[in-house]
Amino acid sequence: MFHPDRDLKQIILSMLSEDGRSISYLSRELKKQGFDMHRLTLTGYLRALSDMNVLKEKEVPPAKIYTPVKGKERDIYLKVAEQSKILALDKYPELTLY
């Protein structure tokens, strides 16, 4: 189940379309790619991504549909770049590196 060289979040985001995908679909596709994950574990992971505002969760009885949130994903590197621009640290890159 654990693949240290593969990022599960990026794989899930690449599977999602703008129309959204169900947990069943994602579970089947992940199993094809070698992620043998129980559906309850996947549901918890998707809920966590939804809580982190990476995915949008929409209830379409009896299923839940997940879609990616629009916009650029902000990781630690983008946050550091934004803060260094605010503080005008472009002139002092050593301070940003520190």
FENHU-V893473 format. One record per backbone hydrogen bond with DSSP energy under -1.0 kcal/mol. CO is the residue of the C=O (numbers start at 1). NH is the residue of the N-H. E is the energy in kcal/mol with one decimal. If there is no record, write none. Layout:
CO&NH&E / CO&NH&E
This chain:
3&6&-1.7 / 7&11&-1.9 / 8&12&-2.5 / 9&13&-2.5 / 10&14&-1.9 / 11&15&-1.2 / 12&16&-1.2 / 21&66&-2.6 / 22&26&-2.3 / 23&27&-2.6 / 24&28&-2.3 / 25&29&-2.6 / 26&30&-2.5 / 27&31&-1.9 / 28&32&-1.8 / 29&33&-1.3 / 30&35&-2.8 / 31&34&-1.1 / 34&36&-1.0 / 35&37&-1.4 / 38&42&-2.3 / 39&43&-2.6 / 40&44&-2.1 / 41&45&-2.2 / 42&46&-2.8 / 43&47&-2.3 / 44&48&-2.2 / 45&49&-2.3 / 46&50&-2.0 / 47&51&-2.4 / 48&52&-1.8 / 49&54&-2.8 / 49&55&-1.2 / 50&53&-1.3 / 54&69&-2.2 / 56&67&-2.2 / 58&65&-3.5 / 60&63&-2.6 / 63&60&-2.3 / 65&58&-2.9 / 66&21&-1.8 / 67&56&-3.5 / 75&79&-1.9 / 76&80&-2.1 / 77&81&-2.1 / 78&82&-2.5 / 79&83&-2.3 / 80&84&-2.3 / 81&85&-1.8 / 82&86&-2.0 / 83&87&-2.1 / 84&89&-3.3 / 92&96&-1.2 / 93&97&-2.4 / 94&98&-2.2
